[in-house]
Amino acid sequence: MSHRGHAEDAGSAESVADAEDASRTGQADTDGGTLATVLRPVRAGNGFEEALEQILQVVRLGLVPEGERLPSERELADRLGISRVTLREVLKVLQDQGLVASRRGRYGGTFVVPRTAAPGEDELRRRLKGVDVEDALRFREVLEVGAAGLCATHGLDAARAGRLRAALADTHDAPLGDYRRRDTRLHLVLAELSGSPSLAAQYAAVRATVNELLDCIPLLVRNLEHSQRQHTALVDAVLDGDADGAREIMREHCAGTAALLRGFLT
């Protein structure tokens, strides 16, 4: 599931535009620097997700008007503090979602596509009605970080460690359509192993809400690969008894998911 083909086309168009007319980039900065307020250096841990969130905000807030060109690839990468490879993967996602389009040639670049009502928009509105997205994401983070810390602090016996390893293994090489179910199971197992039935019950409830939101956004291969690396590091930290490390990895993991949901849904 490689992004390279389309991403390289976008990169070719951008490099021509960079060389021939850099002065036309950053149209939105003419309003007094609004674009600079939204686009800021991302954290290393969730570079792809946070870059996607910020560029989605630029598009959805109309900071670059429909039909106009985004800032050049060079400028975007510099503002976000990411590599052009990562940026091209972000732009590929936006192209796949029909939000931007790449044009080649002298006046090429990445342009904001005029918006139309998306096929699932009514369903999206239904799912978001009455849901406080920020509250759900923050509560989820508190519960998950707490569960990870408890498991690492108190330790897991051989049987419970085996359950956690098995849940992690089940997510590896999962079919794309079944990934979220297996991912959910891994997180539920961790909550159960925390030793707090109340925490596990609350987590199951909030995770159901989060899954409703996740079903409204696309599955992104780059994000799933990143999540898997975080899952592996998290399980290692828990089994090593590294409570601080487990909490920090889980906090970063939750932040990556939150960045995607905020980008697509808010």
C-alpha positions in Angstrom: 0.0 0.0 0.0 2.6 2.5 -1.1 1.9 6.2 -1.3 5.0 6.8 -3.4 3.6 7.1 -6.9 1.1 9.9 -6.3 3.3 11.5 -3.7 6.2 11.7 -6.2 3.9 13.4 -8.8 3.0 16.0 -6.2 6.6 16.5 -5.4 7.6 17.0 -9.0 4.9 19.6 -9.5 6.0 21.3 -6.3 9.7 21.4 -7.2 8.9 23.1 -10.5 6.8 25.6 -8.7 9.4 26.2 -6.0 12.0 26.9 -8.6 10.0 29.1 -10.9 7.7 31.1 -8.7 8.3 30.9 -4.9 6.9 34.4 -4.5 3.3 33.1 -5.2 3.3 30.8 -2.2 1.7 31.5 1.2 -1.3 33.5 -0.2 -3.0 33.2 3.1 -0.3 35.2 4.9 -1.7 38.3 3.2 -4.4 38.5 6.0 -1.8 39.3 8.6 -0.1 35.9 9.2 -3.1 33.6 9.9 -1.4 30.8 8.1 1.6 31.1 10.3 -0.6 30.8 13.3 -2.0 27.5 12.2 1.2 26.0 10.7 3.8 25.4 13.4 6.6 22.9 14.0 5.2 19.5 14.9 6.5 17.2 17.7 8.8 14.4 16.5 6.7 11.6 17.9 3.6 12.3 15.8 5.0 14.3 12.9 2.8 12.7 10.2 -0.5 12.9 12.2 0.1 16.5 13.5 1.2 17.8 10.0 -2.0 16.3 8.5 -4.1 17.9 11.2 -2.6 21.3 10.6 -2.9 21.2 6.8 -6.5 19.9 7.2 -7.2 22.9 9.4 -5.7 25.2 6.7 -8.0 23.7 4.1 -11.2 23.4 6.2 -10.8 26.9 7.7 -10.5 28.3 4.2 -7.2 30.0 4.9 -6.2 29.1 1.4 -9.2 29.8 -0.8 -10.8 27.1 -3.0 -8.9 26.9 -6.3 -5.8 28.6 -4.9 -2.4 27.0 -4.4 -1.1 25.9 -1.0 2.3 27.2 0.0 5.2 25.5 -1.7 6.4 22.1 -0.6 9.6 23.7 0.7 7.7 26.3 2.7 5.3 23.8 4.2 8.1 21.4 5.2 10.0 24.3 6.8 7.0 25.6 8.7 6.1 22.2 10.0 9.6 21.0 10.7 9.2 17.8 8.7 10.9 16.1 5.8 9.6 16.5 2.2 9.0 12.7 2.2 6.6 13.0 5.2 5.0 16.1 3.7 4.3 14.2 0.4 2.6 11.4 2.3 0.4 14.0 4.0 -0.4 15.6 0.6 -1.2 12.2 -0.8 -3.8 11.6 1.9 -5.4 14.9 1.1 -5.4 14.1 -2.6 -7.0 10.7 -1.9 -9.7 12.5 0.1 -10.4 14.9 -2.7 -9.4 17.9 -0.7 -6.4 19.0 -2.9 -5.2 18.3 -6.4 -1.7 18.3 -7.8 -0.9 20.1 -11.1 2.3 19.9 -13.0 4.1 22.4 -15.1 5.3 26.0 -14.8 2.3 27.1 -12.7 1.9 23.7 -10.9 1.6 22.9 -7.3 -1.0 21.6 -4.8 -4.4 23.3 -5.1 -7.4 23.3 -2.8 -10.3 21.6 -4.5 -13.7 23.3 -4.3 -15.7 21.5 -1.6 -18.9 19.5 -2.3 -21.1 17.5 0.0 -19.3 14.3 0.8 -21.4 11.0 0.5 -21.2 10.3 4.3 -21.8 13.8 5.5 -25.3 13.2 7.0 -24.0 10.2 8.8 -21.1 12.2 10.1 -23.4 14.9 11.4 -25.5 12.2 13.1 -22.5 10.7 14.9 -21.1 14.0 16.0 -24.5 15.3 17.3 -24.3 15.5 21.0 -20.7 14.2 21.2 -18.2 16.4 22.9 -15.2 15.3 20.8 -12.6 17.0 23.0 -14.1 15.6 26.2 -14.1 12.1 24.8 -10.5 12.4 23.6 -9.2 13.8 26.9 -11.1 11.2 29.0 -9.7 8.4 26.8 -6.2 9.8 27.3 -6.5 9.9 31.1 -7.8 6.3 31.2 -5.3 4.9 28.8 -2.3 6.6 30.3 -3.5 5.5 33.8 -3.9 1.9 32.7 -0.5 1.8 31.1 1.1 3.2 34.2 -0.8 0.8 36.5 0.2 -2.3 34.5 3.9 -1.3 34.5 4.0 -0.3 38.1 2.3 -3.4 39.6 3.7 -5.8 37.0 2.0 -8.7 35.2 2.3 -12.3 36.0 3.2 -14.8 33.2 -0.4 -15.5 32.3 -1.4 -11.8 32.0 1.8 -10.9 30.2 1.0 -13.6 27.8 -2.5 -12.1 27.2 -0.9 -8.7 26.4 1.7 -10.2 24.0 -1.0 -12.2 22.2 -3.2 -9.1 21.8 -0.3 -7.2 20.4 0.7 -10.1 18.0 -2.9 -10.2 16.8 -2.6 -6.6 15.5 0.5 -7.4 13.4 -0.3 -7.9 9.7 -4.0 -7.5 10.4 -6.1 -7.1 7.3 -6.9 -3.4 6.8 -10.6 -3.9 7.3 -10.1 -5.7 10.6 -7.3 -3.5 12.1 -9.5 -1.3 14.2 -11.2 -4.2 15.9 -7.9 -5.8 16.8 -6.5 -2.5 17.9 -9.5 -1.9 20.1 -9.0 -5.4 21.7 -5.4 -4.6 22.5 -6.3 -1.4 24.3 -9.2 -3.1 26.1 -6.9 -5.9 27.3 -4.5 -3.3 28.7 -7.3 -1.6 30.5 -8.5 -4.9 32.0 -5.0 -5.8 33.1 -4.7 -2.6 35.1 -6.5 -4.3 37.9 -9.3 -1.7 38.1 -12.7 -3.0 36.9 -14.1 0.6 37.1 -11.3 1.9 34.9 -11.8 -0.9 32.4 -15.6 -0.3 32.3 -15.2 3.4 31.8 -12.6 2.8 29.1 -14.9 0.4 27.2 -17.6 3.1 27.1 -15.3 5.9 25.9 -13.6 3.6 23.4 -17.1 2.9 21.8 -17.5 6.7 21.3 -14.0 7.0 19.9 -14.6 4.1 17.5 -17.7 5.9 16.2 -15.6 8.9 15.4 -12.8 6.8 13.9 -15.3 5.1 11.6 -15.9 8.6 10.1 -12.3 9.0 8.9 -10.1 7.0 6.5 -7.7 4.3 7.6 -4.2 5.6 6.8 -1.4 3.1 6.2 1.3 5.5 7.4 -0.6 6.1 10.7 -1.3 2.4 11.2 2.4 1.6 10.8 3.3 4.3 13.3 0.7 3.0 15.7 2.1 -0.5 15.5 5.6 0.8 16.4 4.1 2.6 19.4 2.1 -0.5 20.4 5.3 -2.5 20.4 7.2 0.1 22.4 4.3 0.4 24.9 4.1 -3.4 25.5 7.8 -3.5 26.0 7.7 -0.7 28.5 4.9 -2.3 30.4 6.6 -5.7 30.6 9.9 -4.1 31.6 8.1 -2.3 34.5 8.9 1.1 33.0 5.9 3.1 34.3 7.1 6.5 33.2 8.0 5.2 29.7 4.7 3.4 29.4 2.7 6.5 30.3 4.7 8.7 27.9 4.3 6.3 25.0 0.6 6.0 25.6 0.2 9.7 25.9 1.9 10.2 22.6 -0.1 7.4 21.0 -3.4 9.0 22.1 -2.2 12.4 20.9 -1.6 11.0 17.4 -5.2 9.6 17.2 -6.6 12.9 18.6 -4.7 14.9 16.0 -6.2 12.9 13.1 -9.8 13.1 14.6 -9.5 16.9 15.1 -8.1 17.3 11.6 -10.9 15.4 9.9 -13.9 16.1 12.1 -13.5 19.6 13.6 
